[in-house]
Amino acid sequence: MAAAGSLGFGVHTAATVQQVQPAALITPSITMAGRSPNGPNTLHEHRGGLLYAEPWHDPGVQWVGRRATPVWATWTIPVIVSLAGDDAEVVQAIRELDQVEGVAGFEVALAPSQLSCEALLQQMRRAATLPLCIKIPLADPHLLLPLVAQCAAANVDALTLCGAPRVATGGYLSPAFFPLVLYACQTIAPHTTLPIMACGGINDYASASACLNAGATAIQIGSLLLRDPDAINGLRAQTRI
Protein backbone atom coordinates (compact mmCIF):
# COMPACT_ATOMS: atom_id res chain seq x y z
CA MET A 1 0.00 0.00 0.00
CA ALA A 2 1.01 3.63 -0.50
CA ALA A 3 1.38 4.95 3.06
CA ALA A 4 -0.49 8.00 4.29
CA GLY A 5 0.59 11.08 2.34
CA SER A 6 3.24 9.43 0.17
CA LEU A 7 1.28 10.00 -3.04
CA GLY A 8 -0.94 12.81 -1.80
CA PHE A 9 -4.65 12.70 -2.53
CA GLY A 10 -4.10 11.37 -6.02
CA VAL A 11 -5.88 14.30 -7.65
CA HIS A 12 -2.66 15.81 -8.97
CA THR A 13 -0.67 12.56 -9.01
CA ALA A 14 -3.18 10.30 -10.76
CA ALA A 15 -0.68 9.27 -13.46
CA THR A 16 1.84 8.18 -10.82
CA VAL A 17 -0.81 6.31 -8.84
CA GLN A 18 -1.89 4.43 -11.96
CA GLN A 19 1.74 3.64 -12.75
CA VAL A 20 2.52 2.39 -9.25
CA GLN A 21 -0.75 0.46 -8.88
CA PRO A 22 -0.59 0.10 -5.08
CA ALA A 23 -2.96 -2.33 -3.36
CA ALA A 24 -4.47 0.82 -1.84
CA LEU A 25 -3.73 4.54 -1.60
CA ILE A 26 -3.85 6.06 1.87
CA THR A 27 -4.36 9.83 1.81
CA PRO A 28 -2.62 12.45 3.93
CA SER A 29 -4.35 12.85 7.30
CA ILE A 30 -7.20 15.34 7.28
CA THR A 31 -9.57 16.87 9.81
CA MET A 32 -13.24 17.75 9.56
CA ALA A 33 -12.71 21.50 9.15
CA GLY A 34 -9.19 21.47 7.69
CA ARG A 35 -6.13 23.21 9.01
CA SER A 36 -4.38 26.12 7.34
CA PRO A 37 -0.59 25.76 7.20
CA ASN A 38 1.48 28.37 9.01
CA GLY A 39 4.30 28.05 6.53
CA PRO A 40 5.49 26.10 3.51
CA ASN A 41 5.86 22.34 3.61
CA THR A 42 9.44 21.26 3.10
CA LEU A 43 10.93 17.92 2.21
CA HIS A 44 14.68 17.32 2.29
CA GLU A 45 16.25 14.13 1.00
CA HIS A 46 19.65 13.00 2.25
CA ARG A 47 21.58 9.77 2.53
CA GLY A 48 19.96 8.85 5.83
CA GLY A 49 16.35 9.36 4.75
CA LEU A 50 13.82 12.16 4.41
CA LEU A 51 13.34 15.08 6.78
CA TYR A 52 10.01 16.83 6.41
CA ALA A 53 8.60 19.90 8.08
CA GLU A 54 4.90 20.14 8.74
CA PRO A 55 2.20 21.23 8.41
CA TRP A 56 1.01 19.07 5.56
CA HIS A 57 -1.83 20.35 3.46
CA ASP A 58 -5.12 19.55 5.26
CA PRO A 59 -7.97 20.71 3.03
CA GLY A 60 -10.67 19.21 5.23
CA VAL A 61 -13.52 16.81 4.60
CA GLN A 62 -15.56 19.14 2.41
CA TRP A 63 -12.73 19.54 -0.13
CA VAL A 64 -12.10 15.80 -0.19
CA GLY A 65 -15.77 15.09 -0.81
CA ARG A 66 -16.08 17.74 -3.51
CA ARG A 67 -12.73 17.48 -5.31
CA ALA A 68 -11.11 14.12 -4.62
CA THR A 69 -13.84 11.49 -4.34
CA PRO A 70 -15.10 12.02 -7.94
CA VAL A 71 -11.56 11.15 -9.11
CA TRP A 72 -11.26 8.14 -6.82
CA ALA A 73 -14.60 6.80 -7.99
CA THR A 74 -13.11 6.27 -11.46
CA TRP A 75 -10.23 4.15 -10.13
CA THR A 76 -9.92 0.43 -9.52
CA ILE A 77 -7.40 1.25 -6.76
CA PRO A 78 -9.09 1.52 -3.32
CA VAL A 79 -8.58 4.81 -1.48
CA ILE A 80 -8.40 4.82 2.31
CA VAL A 81 -8.94 8.24 3.88
CA SER A 82 -6.57 9.03 6.73
CA LEU A 83 -8.12 11.04 9.55
CA ALA A 84 -6.44 12.79 12.48
CA GLY A 85 -7.48 10.98 15.64
CA ASP A 86 -7.00 14.07 17.80
CA ASP A 87 -9.57 16.03 15.78
CA ALA A 88 -12.57 16.70 18.04
CA GLU A 89 -14.83 16.10 15.03
CA VAL A 90 -13.24 12.87 13.79
CA VAL A 91 -16.46 10.89 14.32
CA GLN A 92 -18.40 13.44 12.27
CA ALA A 93 -15.73 13.28 9.57
CA ILE A 94 -16.28 9.53 9.33
CA ARG A 95 -20.03 10.03 9.06
CA GLU A 96 -19.57 12.58 6.28
CA LEU A 97 -17.40 10.31 4.13
CA ASP A 98 -18.81 6.89 4.99
CA GLN A 99 -20.42 5.28 1.93
CA VAL A 100 -19.31 8.14 -0.33
CA GLU A 101 -18.43 6.69 -3.72
CA GLY A 102 -14.66 6.49 -4.10
CA VAL A 103 -13.94 6.03 -0.39
CA ALA A 104 -12.96 2.44 0.46
CA GLY A 105 -12.24 2.86 4.17
CA PHE A 106 -10.61 4.91 6.92
CA GLU A 107 -7.28 4.92 8.72
CA VAL A 108 -7.44 6.98 11.93
CA ALA A 109 -4.02 8.15 13.12
CA LEU A 110 -4.09 8.36 16.91
CA ALA A 111 -1.96 10.91 18.74
CA PRO A 112 0.53 9.90 21.47
CA SER A 113 -1.94 11.27 24.04
CA GLN A 114 -4.56 8.73 22.89
CA LEU A 115 -3.09 5.52 24.25
CA SER A 116 -6.40 4.94 26.01
CA CYS A 117 -9.46 5.95 23.99
CA GLU A 118 -11.97 3.14 24.35
CA ALA A 119 -15.05 5.39 24.07
CA LEU A 120 -13.73 7.10 20.93
CA LEU A 121 -12.96 3.78 19.28
CA GLN A 122 -16.49 2.59 19.93
CA GLN A 123 -17.95 5.82 18.52
CA MET A 124 -15.84 5.59 15.37
CA ARG A 125 -16.81 1.97 14.88
CA ARG A 126 -20.50 2.81 15.09
CA ALA A 127 -20.06 5.65 12.59
CA ALA A 128 -18.10 3.63 10.03
CA THR A 129 -19.75 0.95 7.94
CA LEU A 130 -16.59 0.87 5.80
CA PRO A 131 -13.37 -0.81 7.00
CA LEU A 132 -11.76 1.06 9.91
CA CYS A 133 -8.03 0.85 10.60
CA ILE A 134 -6.35 2.41 13.62
CA LYS A 135 -2.83 3.80 13.22
CA ILE A 136 -1.13 3.39 16.57
CA PRO A 137 1.27 6.10 17.77
CA LEU A 138 4.93 5.34 18.27
CA ALA A 139 5.65 4.07 21.79
CA ASP A 140 7.09 1.10 23.60
CA PRO A 141 5.08 -1.78 22.05
CA HIS A 142 4.48 -3.31 25.48
CA LEU A 143 2.74 -0.10 26.56
CA LEU A 144 0.54 -0.31 23.46
CA LEU A 145 -0.96 -3.69 24.28
CA PRO A 146 -3.91 -2.23 26.27
CA LEU A 147 -4.73 0.01 23.29
CA VAL A 148 -4.51 -2.98 20.96
CA ALA A 149 -7.00 -4.79 23.21
CA GLN A 150 -9.33 -1.76 23.09
CA CYS A 151 -9.16 -1.80 19.28
CA ALA A 152 -10.09 -5.47 19.21
CA ALA A 153 -12.98 -4.91 21.64
CA ALA A 154 -14.26 -2.10 19.39
CA ASN A 155 -14.18 -4.47 16.38
CA VAL A 156 -11.92 -2.30 14.25
CA ASP A 157 -10.72 -4.03 11.12
CA ALA A 158 -6.95 -3.59 11.26
CA LEU A 159 -4.00 -1.89 12.93
CA THR A 160 -1.17 0.13 11.40
CA LEU A 161 2.11 -0.06 13.28
CA CYS A 162 4.30 2.88 12.30
CA GLY A 163 7.89 3.44 13.32
CA ALA A 164 8.41 6.95 11.96
CA PRO A 165 9.28 9.27 14.85
CA ARG A 166 8.59 12.99 15.02
CA VAL A 167 11.41 15.52 14.99
CA ALA A 168 10.58 19.00 16.34
CA THR A 169 7.57 20.20 14.31
CA GLY A 170 8.05 17.67 11.55
CA GLY A 171 9.21 14.13 11.16
CA TYR A 172 12.07 11.97 10.01
CA LEU A 173 11.61 9.04 7.62
CA SER A 174 14.53 6.70 7.36
CA PRO A 175 15.37 3.01 6.89
CA ALA A 176 17.26 3.38 10.17
CA PHE A 177 13.92 3.26 11.99
CA PHE A 178 12.86 -0.04 10.45
CA PRO A 179 13.86 -1.98 13.62
CA LEU A 180 11.19 -0.02 15.53
CA VAL A 181 8.33 -1.20 13.35
CA LEU A 182 9.74 -4.73 13.18
CA TYR A 183 9.98 -4.87 16.97
CA ALA A 184 6.41 -3.56 17.21
CA CYS A 185 5.20 -6.34 14.89
CA GLN A 186 7.09 -8.99 16.83
CA THR A 187 5.71 -7.75 20.15
CA ILE A 188 2.10 -7.03 19.22
CA ALA A 189 1.25 -9.72 16.66
CA PRO A 190 1.20 -12.59 19.19
CA HIS A 191 -1.35 -10.68 21.30
CA THR A 192 -4.00 -9.93 18.67
CA THR A 193 -5.91 -11.51 15.82
CA LEU A 194 -6.36 -8.14 14.10
CA PRO A 195 -4.59 -7.78 10.75
CA ILE A 196 -1.45 -5.65 11.05
CA MET A 197 -0.09 -3.23 8.46
CA ALA A 198 3.59 -2.45 8.97
CA CYS A 199 4.85 1.01 8.04
CA GLY A 200 8.17 2.72 8.61
CA GLY A 201 11.64 2.27 7.13
CA ILE A 202 10.60 -0.54 4.79
CA ASN A 203 12.69 0.00 1.69
CA ASP A 204 13.65 -3.41 0.29
CA TYR A 205 12.66 -7.06 0.05
CA ALA A 206 14.46 -8.03 3.25
CA SER A 207 12.66 -5.48 5.44
CA ALA A 208 9.25 -6.19 3.87
CA SER A 209 9.74 -9.93 4.25
CA ALA A 210 10.88 -9.54 7.86
CA CYS A 211 7.68 -7.70 8.77
CA LEU A 212 5.50 -10.31 7.05
CA ASN A 213 7.35 -13.07 8.89
CA ALA A 214 6.87 -11.17 12.16
CA GLY A 215 3.09 -11.20 11.79
CA ALA A 216 2.22 -8.30 9.50
CA THR A 217 -0.51 -8.92 6.94
CA ALA A 218 0.34 -6.00 4.65
CA ILE A 219 3.07 -3.43 4.06
CA GLN A 220 2.79 0.34 3.66
CA ILE A 221 5.50 2.09 1.65
CA GLY A 222 6.18 5.79 2.15
CA SER A 223 9.52 7.49 1.54
CA LEU A 224 10.62 4.74 -0.85
CA LEU A 225 7.80 5.75 -3.21
CA LEU A 226 8.94 9.36 -3.11
CA ARG A 227 12.38 8.32 -4.30
CA ASP A 228 11.35 5.59 -6.73
CA PRO A 229 7.66 5.09 -7.58
CA ASP A 230 8.42 1.84 -9.43
CA ALA A 231 9.99 0.30 -6.33
CA ILE A 232 6.65 -0.98 -5.11
CA ASN A 233 6.36 -3.18 -8.20
CA GLY A 234 9.70 -4.78 -7.39
CA LEU A 235 8.68 -5.46 -3.82
CA ARG A 236 5.35 -6.86 -4.95
CA ALA A 237 7.05 -9.29 -7.31
CA GLN A 238 9.50 -10.49 -4.69
CA THR A 239 7.20 -10.73 -1.68
CA ARG A 240 3.95 -11.42 -3.55
CA ILE A 241 2.07 -8.83 -1.47
HELIX and SHEET records of a PDB file:
HELIX    1   1 ALA A   14  VAL A   20  1                                   7    
HELIX    2   2 GLY A   60  TRP A   63  1                                   4    
HELIX    3   3 VAL A   64  ALA A   68  3                                   5    
HELIX    4   4 THR A   69  TRP A   72  1                                   4    
HELIX    5   5 VAL A   90  LEU A   97  1                                   8    
HELIX    6   6 PRO A  112  GLN A  114  5                                   3    
HELIX    7   7 GLU A  118  ALA A  127  1                                  10    
HELIX    8   8 PRO A  141  ALA A  153  1                                  13    
HELIX    9   9 PRO A  175  PHE A  177  5                                   3    
HELIX   10  10 PHE A  178  ILE A  188  1                                  11    
HELIX   11  11 ALA A  189  HIS A  191  5                                   3    
HELIX   12  12 TYR A  205  ASN A  213  1                                   9    
HELIX   13  13 SER A  223  ARG A  227  1                                   5    
HELIX   14  14 ALA A  231  THR A  239  1                                   9    
SHEET    1   A 7 LEU A  25  ILE A  26  0                                        
SHEET    2   A 7 VAL A  79  ALA A  84  1                                        
SHEET    3   A 7 GLY A 105  ALA A 109  1                                        
SHEET    4   A 7 LEU A 132  ILE A 136  1                                        
SHEET    5   A 7 ALA A 158  CYS A 162  1                                        
SHEET    6   A 7 ILE A 196  CYS A 199  1                                        
SHEET    7   A 7 ALA A 218  GLN A 220  1                                        
SHEET    1   B 4 THR A  42  HIS A  46  0                                        
SHEET    2   B 4 GLY A  49  ALA A  53 -1                                        
SHEET    3   B 4 GLY A 170  LEU A 173 -1                                        
SHEET    4   B 4 ARG A 166  VAL A 167 -1                                        
END                                                                             
